[in-house]
Amino acid sequence: MKFLAIIQLTFRESFYKKTFMGFLAISTFIILVFLFALNLDIVNGAQSAISLFGMKSPELVDLDVLVTGVEGVVSVMLFTIGIFMSLFSTSSLIPSLLQTGFIDLFISKPLNRIQILSGRFIGSVTIVAFNIFYLIILTWLIISVKSGIWNWNFLLAGLIIVFTFAVLFSMMTFLGLISKSGPFSLMITYLILFFSPILLQRDQIYALLSSRYYGYIFDGLYYFLPKTAELGKITTQLARGIPVDSWMPVWTSFLFLIFIFLLSIYIFQRKDF
């Protein structure tokens, strides 16, 4: 019960800082756009024209292609803007935990440090998951009811988005513990997020390197760091019903999450408060 209280306290802190409500308000606006501004003019049950805010597409499109295309765009938007906002809104949760007085309150309770840090981590991920699935599920329902096509894979794309956030937040947890700075941990996490697509261009980079050992370093970084670029591709493939080429980015990123979080627990246990 004490562990659940930490998760609940994380929710309440997020409410207090208005980050949760801000994210929820943006998600609600997007949902209302799909509800009232998006229209599908279906012809013979197989083709449709799409209109947004009264602006109609000039040609009819296969309905299946149209629905998966729209849901693919939503998944890309959520993966990029959603994760960017989620990291920003949760960047202070670990540093605030370490503040004098706040951490003393937790340590004085019959809780071990693994429970404290795990509760904070799970609470943060749960906040983001609620917002992501609030938008994903309601958008999916609106599009599905309007079109009659129920693309269940779109919901799986939401799982990958939440998983990607959890992987990146594990890194932000580690950085927050060693720096006690939300802006610093956010900046480095964003750097890793934006560096991921560059590592995909290893063949082009190798051609510019003066030594093969630099290539080994790039390979090591690629396999160690979370593969956000590939996870974004998997998200789009799931949303559009395209077979996933490889699940390697998922399980290697999961191993990164486990390693970094265990390292964070080790550091947290050895801190003197």
C-alpha positions as CSV (number, residue, x, y, z in Angstrom):
1,M,0.0,0.0,0.0
2,K,2.9,2.4,0.8
3,F,4.3,1.7,-2.7
4,L,0.9,2.6,-4.3
5,A,0.9,5.8,-2.2
6,I,4.2,6.9,-3.9
7,I,2.6,6.4,-7.3
8,Q,-0.5,8.4,-6.1
9,L,1.7,11.2,-4.7
10,T,3.5,11.4,-8.1
11,F,0.1,11.9,-9.8
12,R,-0.8,14.6,-7.3
13,E,2.5,16.4,-7.8
14,S,2.0,16.3,-11.5
15,F,-1.5,17.8,-11.1
16,Y,-0.1,20.5,-8.8
17,K,2.5,21.5,-11.4
18,K,-0.2,21.6,-14.1
19,T,1.8,19.4,-16.5
20,F,-0.7,16.6,-16.4
21,M,-3.6,19.0,-17.1
22,G,-1.7,20.8,-19.8
23,F,-1.0,17.5,-21.7
24,L,-4.6,16.5,-21.1
25,A,-5.9,19.7,-22.5
26,I,-3.8,19.4,-25.7
27,S,-5.0,15.8,-26.1
28,T,-8.6,16.8,-25.7
29,F,-8.2,19.5,-28.3
30,I,-6.9,17.0,-30.8
31,I,-9.8,14.6,-30.0
32,L,-12.3,17.4,-30.6
33,V,-10.7,18.2,-34.0
34,F,-11.2,14.6,-35.1
35,L,-14.7,14.5,-33.6
36,F,-16.1,17.7,-35.2
37,A,-13.7,18.9,-37.9
38,L,-12.8,15.6,-39.6
39,N,-15.3,14.2,-42.0
40,L,-15.2,11.1,-44.2
41,D,-17.5,11.1,-47.3
42,I,-17.8,7.4,-47.9
43,V,-18.8,6.3,-51.4
44,N,-20.0,2.6,-52.0
45,G,-18.4,1.6,-48.7
46,A,-15.0,1.3,-50.2
47,Q,-13.7,4.8,-51.1
48,S,-13.9,8.1,-49.3
49,A,-12.9,11.7,-49.5
50,I,-11.5,13.4,-46.4
51,S,-12.3,16.9,-45.3
52,L,-10.8,18.8,-42.4
53,F,-12.2,22.2,-41.3
54,G,-14.3,22.2,-44.5
55,M,-11.3,21.7,-46.8
56,K,-12.0,18.6,-48.9
57,S,-9.5,16.4,-50.6
58,P,-9.8,16.5,-54.4
59,E,-9.8,12.8,-55.0
60,L,-11.5,9.6,-53.6
61,V,-9.1,7.3,-51.8
62,D,-9.5,3.6,-50.8
63,L,-11.1,3.7,-47.4
64,D,-8.7,1.2,-45.8
65,V,-5.7,3.2,-47.1
66,L,-7.3,6.5,-45.9
67,V,-8.0,5.2,-42.4
68,T,-4.5,3.6,-41.8
69,G,-2.9,6.7,-43.3
70,V,-4.7,9.1,-40.9
71,E,-3.9,6.8,-38.0
72,G,-0.3,6.6,-39.2
73,V,-0.1,10.4,-39.1
74,V,-1.5,10.5,-35.6
75,S,1.0,7.9,-34.4
76,V,3.9,9.9,-35.9
77,M,2.6,13.0,-34.2
78,L,2.3,11.3,-30.9
79,F,5.7,9.7,-31.1
80,T,7.5,13.0,-31.8
81,I,5.5,15.7,-30.1
82,G,4.0,13.4,-27.5
83,I,7.3,12.0,-26.3
84,F,8.9,15.5,-26.5
85,M,6.1,16.9,-24.2
86,S,6.1,13.9,-21.9
87,L,9.8,14.2,-21.2
88,F,9.5,17.9,-20.6
89,S,6.6,17.5,-18.3
90,T,8.3,14.8,-16.2
91,S,11.8,16.1,-16.1
92,S,11.5,17.6,-12.6
93,L,10.0,14.5,-10.9
94,I,13.2,12.8,-10.0
95,P,15.2,15.9,-9.0
96,S,12.2,17.1,-6.8
97,L,12.3,13.7,-5.1
98,L,15.8,14.4,-3.9
99,Q,15.0,17.7,-2.4
100,T,15.8,18.0,1.4
101,G,12.6,17.5,3.3
102,F,10.8,15.7,0.5
103,I,13.2,12.7,0.4
104,D,13.4,12.8,4.3
105,L,9.7,12.2,4.4
106,F,10.0,9.0,2.3
107,I,13.0,7.7,4.1
108,S,11.3,8.1,7.4
109,K,8.5,5.7,6.3
110,P,8.8,1.9,6.3
111,L,9.9,1.8,2.7
112,N,13.1,0.7,1.2
113,R,14.8,2.8,-1.5
114,I,14.0,0.4,-4.3
115,Q,10.3,0.9,-3.6
116,I,10.7,4.7,-3.4
117,L,12.5,5.0,-6.8
118,S,10.4,2.3,-8.5
119,G,7.2,4.0,-7.3
120,R,8.4,7.3,-8.6
121,F,9.3,5.8,-12.0
122,I,6.1,3.8,-12.4
123,G,4.0,6.8,-11.3
124,S,5.7,8.9,-14.0
125,V,5.2,6.3,-16.7
126,T,1.6,5.8,-15.7
127,I,0.9,9.5,-16.0
128,V,2.2,9.6,-19.5
129,A,0.5,6.3,-20.4
130,F,-2.8,7.7,-19.3
131,N,-2.5,10.7,-21.5
132,I,-1.2,8.7,-24.5
133,F,-4.0,6.1,-24.4
134,Y,-6.6,8.8,-23.6
135,L,-5.7,10.3,-27.0
136,I,-5.0,7.0,-28.8
137,I,-8.2,5.2,-27.7
138,L,-10.6,8.1,-28.3
139,T,-9.1,9.0,-31.6
140,W,-9.3,5.4,-32.7
141,L,-12.9,5.2,-31.6
142,I,-13.9,8.3,-33.5
143,I,-12.1,7.3,-36.7
144,S,-13.4,3.7,-36.5
145,V,-17.0,4.7,-35.9
146,K,-16.9,7.3,-38.8
147,S,-15.3,4.9,-41.2
148,G,-16.5,1.5,-40.0
149,I,-12.9,0.2,-40.1
150,W,-11.5,-1.0,-36.8
151,N,-7.7,-1.0,-37.0
152,W,-6.6,-2.7,-33.8
153,N,-2.9,-2.3,-34.6
154,F,-3.3,1.4,-33.9
155,L,-3.7,0.6,-30.2
156,L,-0.4,-1.5,-30.4
157,A,1.3,1.7,-31.7
158,G,0.3,3.3,-28.4
159,L,2.1,0.6,-26.5
160,I,5.3,1.3,-28.4
161,I,5.0,5.0,-27.7
162,V,4.7,4.5,-24.0
163,F,7.5,1.9,-24.0
164,T,9.8,4.4,-25.8
165,F,9.0,7.1,-23.2
166,A,9.8,4.6,-20.4
167,V,13.1,3.8,-22.0
168,L,14.0,7.5,-22.3
169,F,12.7,8.2,-18.8
170,S,15.0,5.6,-17.3
171,M,17.9,7.6,-18.7
172,M,16.4,10.8,-17.3
173,T,16.0,9.1,-14.0
174,F,19.7,8.1,-14.0
175,L,20.8,11.6,-15.0
176,G,18.5,13.2,-12.5
177,L,20.0,11.2,-9.7
178,I,23.6,12.1,-10.5
179,S,22.9,15.8,-11.3
180,K,19.8,16.7,-9.3
181,S,18.9,18.9,-12.2
182,G,15.8,18.5,-14.3
183,P,17.0,20.8,-17.2
184,F,20.4,18.9,-17.4
185,S,18.8,15.5,-17.5
186,L,16.2,16.7,-20.1
187,M,18.9,18.2,-22.3
188,I,21.0,15.0,-22.4
189,T,18.0,12.9,-23.0
190,Y,16.9,15.1,-25.9
191,L,20.4,14.8,-27.2
192,I,20.2,11.0,-27.2
193,L,16.7,11.2,-28.8
194,F,18.0,13.3,-31.7
195,F,21.3,11.5,-32.0
196,S,19.5,8.1,-32.7
197,P,18.7,8.8,-36.4
198,I,22.3,9.8,-37.0
199,L,23.5,6.4,-35.8
200,L,21.4,4.8,-38.5
201,Q,23.7,6.4,-41.1
202,R,26.7,4.5,-39.9
203,D,27.8,3.4,-43.4
204,Q,28.1,7.1,-44.5
205,I,29.8,8.1,-41.3
206,Y,32.4,5.3,-41.6
207,A,33.5,6.7,-45.0
208,L,34.4,9.9,-43.2
209,L,36.3,8.3,-40.3
210,S,40.1,8.2,-40.3
211,S,40.3,5.0,-38.2
212,R,38.2,1.9,-38.0
213,Y,38.3,2.1,-34.2
214,Y,36.0,5.1,-34.4
215,G,33.7,2.8,-36.3
216,Y,33.7,0.4,-33.4
217,I,32.8,3.3,-31.1
218,F,29.8,4.2,-33.3
219,D,28.7,0.5,-33.4
220,G,28.9,0.3,-29.6
221,L,26.8,3.5,-29.2
222,Y,24.3,2.2,-31.7
223,Y,23.8,-1.1,-29.9
224,F,23.9,0.3,-26.4
225,L,21.7,3.5,-26.7
226,P,17.9,3.3,-27.1
227,K,16.9,3.0,-30.8
228,T,14.3,5.7,-30.9
229,A,14.4,6.2,-34.6
230,E,13.6,2.5,-35.2
231,L,11.0,2.5,-32.5
232,G,9.3,5.4,-34.3
233,K,9.4,3.4,-37.5
234,I,7.8,0.4,-35.7
235,T,5.1,2.7,-34.3
236,T,4.2,3.9,-37.8
237,Q,4.3,0.3,-39.3
238,L,1.9,-1.0,-36.6
239,A,-0.5,2.0,-37.0
240,R,-0.6,1.4,-40.8
241,G,-0.9,-2.4,-40.6
242,I,2.5,-2.9,-42.2
243,P,4.5,-6.0,-41.1
244,V,7.4,-5.0,-38.7
245,D,10.8,-5.6,-40.3
246,S,12.6,-6.4,-37.0
247,W,11.8,-6.3,-33.3
248,M,15.5,-6.0,-32.4
249,P,15.1,-2.3,-31.5
250,V,12.5,-3.2,-29.0
251,W,14.3,-5.9,-27.0
252,T,17.7,-4.1,-27.1
253,S,16.0,-0.9,-25.9
254,F,14.3,-2.9,-23.2
255,L,17.7,-4.2,-22.1
256,F,19.0,-0.6,-21.9
257,L,16.0,0.3,-19.7
258,I,16.7,-2.6,-17.3
259,F,20.5,-1.8,-17.2
260,I,20.1,1.9,-16.6
261,F,17.3,1.5,-14.0
262,L,19.3,-1.1,-12.0
263,L,22.2,1.3,-12.1
264,S,19.9,4.1,-10.9
265,I,18.7,2.0,-8.0
266,Y,22.4,1.2,-7.1
267,I,23.2,4.9,-7.1
268,F,20.0,5.8,-5.1
269,Q,20.8,3.2,-2.5
270,R,24.3,4.6,-1.9
271,K,23.3,8.2,-1.7
272,D,23.6,9.9,1.7
273,F,20.5,11.8,2.7
